[in-house]
Amino acid sequence: MSNSIGTIFRVTSFGESHGRCVGAVVDGCPAGLRIDDVFIQRELDKRRPGQSGVTTPRGEEDQLELLSGVFEGHTTGAPIAMLVWNRDADSSKYDALRYTPRPGHADYAAWARYGGLNDHRGGGRFSGRITVGFVMAGAVAKALLDSVGVEVLAYASAIGGVEAPEVTLEEARENTERIPVRCPHIPTAEKMVAAIEVAKAAGDSLGGEVSCIATGLPAGVGQPVFDTIEGDIAKALFAVPAVKAIEFGAGRQVASMRGSEANDPYILHEGRVATSSNNMGGVLGGLTDGMPVTIRCAFKPTPSISLPQCTVDLAAMEKAEIELRGRHDPCVVPRAVPVVEAMVAIVLADHALRAGLIPQVLGSSK
């Protein structure tokens, strides 16, 4: 497995869904960044299970343990090691599923890749539970980006075919964390909740989309031709379980546009170069163009559903049927919002360091 991402700001993920703990190590964070466990815990609480009736009832507190790399409220330049303990894992139902891969999960692919030696409980290393480490590392990245005026903000923009209209940054900042489904457009959020409840009652699940906006980045950040901004962001987001598609700007709609419609004309705005539209999502040639970087990330429906599903008994090599029972999200989108923010922030922090936008030491006690 490849468990690390980043060049300068490098994140290593560890842990399994039903193992002792999950966490991350951040290496390459400059010394002098003001951060504490309260800020990181606040980010963790956004993805914590059991927040509302539209999320899994698994009762993890996800209490941060910050092991190293921070002293007297500042980063020291040493690796930042963080974890949370898994205290409410119920593995009892997974022994019966060891040789009957769940449709929509990575069970069979992992069994084939690792010869059945991988931890199968709760999906093991392939579970959404590992995103706890992503969010902790993302909290450090967000604090680092904030030091140079870069903000990363995500919200639920579609669930089960219910799609929100475009919202302003102000609406997203004000409303997202106030609403269980994390859609800042309140009338749409109410419809999303209703759709999730209908699917949940039927033993089914829903997918959706998370939109993300990064502001404050200057033009020219990125490393073409292979380490492009959108390439690295896409790689990071595809590490999030359930992500199946990613778009920047107008995304696939550009395929039906003419050049005169798709091009973003340059203008002068408050003494700087800008564009009058943002179909390219703030990226051209793999580099930021100074406009907000806009992303849409599509999530598949939660594959763990209680309806009967066909599978194969790998031990007997014969047809089988399973009905999944357990504590699963009827829709992963609400809890995926802080994960998307985290992964985008990790990539942008790394590229900001590579571009020299952030110094290696942010302050000094001398």
C-alpha positions in Angstrom: 0.0 0.0 0.0 1.0 3.6 -0.5 0.1 5.4 2.7 1.8 8.8 2.3 1.0 11.8 0.2 2.9 15.1 -0.4 6.4 16.3 -1.2 7.3 18.8 1.5 4.1 18.7 3.6 3.9 15.0 3.7 1.1 13.0 5.4 1.3 9.3 6.3 -2.0 7.6 7.3 -2.3 4.6 9.5 -4.9 2.4 11.2 -7.9 0.3 10.4 -11.6 0.6 11.0 -11.7 -2.0 13.8 -8.1 -1.9 14.8 -6.8 -0.2 18.0 -6.6 3.3 16.5 -6.5 5.5 13.4 -4.3 8.5 12.8 -1.7 10.4 10.8 1.8 11.7 10.9 2.5 15.1 9.3 6.1 15.7 8.3 7.5 18.9 6.9 5.2 21.4 8.6 7.2 24.6 9.3 8.1 25.5 12.9 6.2 28.3 14.5 2.7 27.5 13.3 0.3 28.5 16.1 -2.0 25.5 16.6 -3.4 23.5 19.5 -5.5 20.4 20.1 -8.6 22.4 20.5 -8.5 23.5 16.8 -7.7 20.0 15.6 -10.5 18.5 17.8 -13.0 21.0 16.4 -12.2 19.8 12.9 -12.5 16.2 14.0 -15.9 16.8 15.6 -17.2 17.8 12.1 -16.8 14.2 10.8 -17.5 12.4 14.1 -20.2 9.6 13.8 -23.5 9.9 15.6 -24.0 13.6 15.0 -27.6 13.3 13.8 -30.3 11.0 12.5 -28.8 11.2 9.0 -25.4 9.7 10.1 -24.2 6.4 11.5 -25.1 5.8 15.2 -21.6 4.4 15.9 -20.7 6.1 19.2 -17.0 7.0 18.7 -15.9 10.2 20.6 -12.9 10.6 18.3 -10.9 12.2 21.1 -7.6 13.5 19.7 -4.3 12.5 21.1 -1.6 14.8 19.9 1.7 12.9 20.5 4.4 15.0 19.1 5.5 18.0 17.0 3.7 20.8 19.0 5.1 22.5 22.0 3.7 25.5 23.9 1.1 26.1 21.2 3.4 26.1 18.2 4.7 23.5 15.8 8.4 22.6 16.4 9.3 21.4 12.9 9.3 17.8 14.1 6.8 15.2 12.8 3.3 15.8 14.1 1.9 12.5 15.2 -1.9 12.3 16.0 -4.3 9.5 16.7 -7.7 8.6 18.1 -8.6 5.3 19.6 -11.4 3.1 18.3 -13.6 2.5 21.3 -17.0 1.5 19.8 -16.1 -1.0 17.1 -18.5 -3.9 16.9 -16.7 -6.7 14.9 -19.2 -9.4 15.7 -21.0 -9.2 12.4 -17.9 -9.3 10.2 -16.7 -12.8 10.9 -19.7 -14.2 9.0 -18.8 -11.9 6.1 -15.2 -12.8 5.8 -15.7 -14.9 2.7 -18.8 -13.2 1.3 -17.6 -9.9 -0.1 -20.1 -7.0 0.2 -21.2 -5.5 -3.1 -19.9 -2.0 -3.6 -17.1 -2.5 -1.0 -13.5 -3.2 -1.6 -13.8 -6.6 0.2 -13.1 -8.8 -2.9 -10.5 -6.6 -4.4 -8.6 -6.5 -1.1 -9.0 -10.2 -0.6 -7.5 -10.8 -4.1 -4.7 -8.3 -3.6 -3.6 -9.5 -0.2 -4.4 -13.1 -0.3 -7.1 -12.8 2.4 -4.5 -11.6 5.0 -5.9 -8.0 5.2 -8.0 -6.9 8.2 -11.6 -7.4 6.9 -13.4 -6.0 9.9 -15.5 -3.0 9.0 -13.6 -2.8 5.7 -10.3 -2.5 7.6 -7.9 -0.2 5.8 -10.4 0.5 3.1 -13.0 1.9 5.5 -14.1 5.5 5.7 -12.9 5.3 9.3 -9.3 6.0 8.1 -10.4 9.5 7.1 -10.1 10.5 10.7 -6.4 10.8 10.0 -7.0 12.8 6.9 -9.0 15.3 8.9 -6.4 15.7 11.6 -3.7 16.3 9.0 -6.0 18.6 7.1 -6.5 20.7 10.3 -2.8 21.4 10.4 -2.8 22.2 6.7 -5.8 24.6 7.1 -4.0 26.4 9.9 -0.9 26.7 7.7 -2.8 28.0 4.7 -4.6 30.5 7.0 -1.3 32.0 7.8 -1.0 33.2 4.2 -4.6 34.1 3.7 -5.8 30.9 1.9 -9.2 29.5 2.9 -10.7 26.1 2.0 -14.4 25.7 2.4 -16.6 22.7 1.4 -20.3 22.0 1.6 -22.9 19.4 0.4 -24.3 20.5 -2.9 -26.3 17.5 -4.0 -27.8 14.4 -2.3 -29.9 11.8 -3.9 -30.6 13.9 -6.9 -31.7 16.9 -4.8 -29.3 19.7 -5.9 -28.7 23.0 -4.3 -28.5 26.3 -6.3 -25.2 28.1 -6.3 -24.5 29.8 -2.9 -22.2 32.6 -1.9 -19.1 32.1 0.2 -20.8 34.1 3.0 -23.8 31.7 2.9 -21.5 28.7 3.0 -19.5 30.1 5.9 -22.6 31.0 7.9 -24.9 28.0 7.3 -22.9 24.8 6.5 -22.0 23.8 10.1 -25.5 24.7 11.4 -27.3 22.1 9.2 -27.1 18.3 9.7 -26.6 17.6 6.0 -24.1 20.5 5.6 -26.0 22.1 2.7 -25.9 25.9 3.2 -29.1 26.4 1.2 -31.7 25.8 3.9 -34.7 25.0 1.7 -32.7 22.4 -0.3 -31.2 21.0 2.9 -34.7 20.2 4.2 -35.4 18.2 1.0 -32.1 16.4 1.4 -32.9 15.3 4.9 -36.3 14.0 3.7 -34.7 12.1 0.9 -32.2 10.4 3.2 -34.9 9.5 5.7 -37.0 7.8 2.9 -34.0 5.8 1.6 -33.0 4.8 5.2 -36.5 3.6 6.0 -36.4 1.4 2.8 -33.1 -0.1 3.9 -31.3 1.7 1.1 -28.8 4.6 0.8 -28.0 7.7 -1.2 -25.0 9.3 -2.9 -24.3 13.0 -3.6 -21.8 15.7 -4.2 -19.6 17.9 -2.2 -18.5 21.3 -3.5 -15.2 22.9 -2.4 -13.8 26.4 -2.9 -10.3 27.5 -2.2 -9.7 31.2 -2.2 -6.6 33.4 -1.7 -4.2 31.5 -3.9 -2.0 33.7 -6.2 -1.5 32.8 -9.8 1.2 30.4 -10.7 1.0 27.7 -7.9 1.5 24.2 -9.2 4.1 21.9 -10.6 3.5 20.9 -14.3 3.4 18.7 -16.1 2.7 15.7 -13.8 2.3 17.3 -10.4 -0.4 19.7 -11.5 -2.8 21.3 -9.0 -5.8 19.5 -10.3 -3.9 16.3 -10.7 -2.7 16.2 -7.1 -6.0 17.3 -5.7 -7.8 14.6 -7.7 -5.3 12.0 -6.4 -5.9 13.1 -2.8 -9.7 13.1 -3.2 -9.7 9.7 -4.8 -8.0 8.3 -1.7 -11.3 9.1 0.1 -13.5 6.0 0.1 -16.7 6.4 -2.0 -15.4 9.1 -4.3 -16.1 8.2 -7.9 -15.8 11.5 -9.9 -14.2 14.9 -9.6 -14.7 18.1 -11.6 -13.0 21.5 -11.7 -14.9 24.6 -12.7 -17.6 23.8 -15.2 -16.3 20.2 -15.4 -17.8 17.9 -18.0 -20.1 20.7 -19.1 -17.2 22.2 -21.1 -17.5 19.3 -23.5 -20.7 20.8 -24.8 -19.5 24.4 -24.8 -18.0 26.5 -27.6 -14.6 28.1 -27.0 -16.4 31.5 -26.8 -18.5 30.2 -24.0 -15.9 28.2 -22.1 -13.0 30.8 -22.1 -12.7 33.0 -19.1 -12.0 36.6 -20.3 -9.3 38.5 -18.5 -10.2 41.7 -16.7 -8.7 44.1 -14.2 -10.3 44.0 -10.8 -9.1 46.3 -8.0 -5.8 46.6 -9.7 -5.1 43.0 -10.3 -5.6 40.5 -13.2 -8.8 38.4 -12.8 -11.4 36.8 -15.1 -15.0 37.6 -15.6 -16.1 34.0 -15.3 -14.5 30.9 -13.8 -15.3 27.9 -16.0 -11.8 26.6 -15.6 -12.2 26.4 -11.9 -9.1 28.6 -11.1 -6.7 26.3 -12.9 -5.0 26.6 -16.3 -2.0 24.5 -17.5 -1.9 22.8 -14.1 -1.3 26.1 -12.3 -3.6 28.3 -10.3 -4.7 31.4 -12.3 -5.5 33.6 -9.2 -9.3 32.8 -9.3 -11.0 30.6 -6.7 -10.2 26.9 -7.2 -13.6 25.3 -7.5 -14.2 21.5 -7.2 -17.1 19.1 -7.2 -16.6 15.7 -5.8 -19.2 12.9 -6.4 -19.8 10.2 -3.8 -21.4 6.9 -4.5 -24.3 5.7 -2.2 -23.2 4.0 0.9 -22.7 0.3 -0.2 -23.8 -1.1 3.2 -27.5 -1.5 2.9 -29.9 -3.9 4.6 -31.6 -5.0 1.3 -30.8 -8.6 0.1 -27.8 -8.6 -2.3 -26.2 -11.3 -4.4 -22.6 -12.2 -3.7 -20.2 -15.2 -3.8 -19.0 -17.4 -1.1 -15.2 -17.4 -1.7 -14.6 -20.4 0.5 -17.1 -22.6 -1.2 -17.0 -20.8 -4.6 -20.7 -20.8 -4.9 -23.5 -18.2 -5.1 -24.6 -16.5 -1.9 -26.9 -13.8 -0.7 -26.3 -11.3 2.1 -28.3 -8.8 4.1 -26.1 -6.3 6.0 -27.0 -5.4 9.5 -25.0 -2.8 11.4 -24.4 0.9 12.0 -24.0 2.6 8.6 -24.4 6.1 7.2 -27.5 6.2 5.0 -25.5 8.8 3.1 -21.8 9.6 3.5 -22.0 13.1 2.1 -22.7 15.1 5.3 -19.7 13.6 7.1 -17.5 13.7 3.9 -17.6 17.5 3.8 -14.8 18.1 6.3 -12.8 15.2 4.7 -12.9 16.9 1.3 -11.8 20.2 2.9 -8.9 18.3 4.6 -7.6 16.6 1.5 -7.8 19.8 -0.6 -6.0 21.7 2.2 -3.2 19.1 2.4 -2.5 19.4 -1.3 -2.6 23.2 -1.3 -0.3 23.4 1.8 2.2 21.2 0.1 2.1 23.2 -3.1 2.3 26.5 -1.3 5.5 25.3 0.4 6.9 24.1 -2.9 6.2 27.5 -4.4 7.8 29.3 -1.6 4.6 31.0 -0.4 5.2 29.7 3.1 8.6 30.0 4.8 10.2 27.1 6.6 10.0 28.9 9.9 6.9 31.1 10.7 8.2 32.6 13.9 11.0 32.6 16.3 11.4 32.6 20.1 14.8 34.2 19.8 
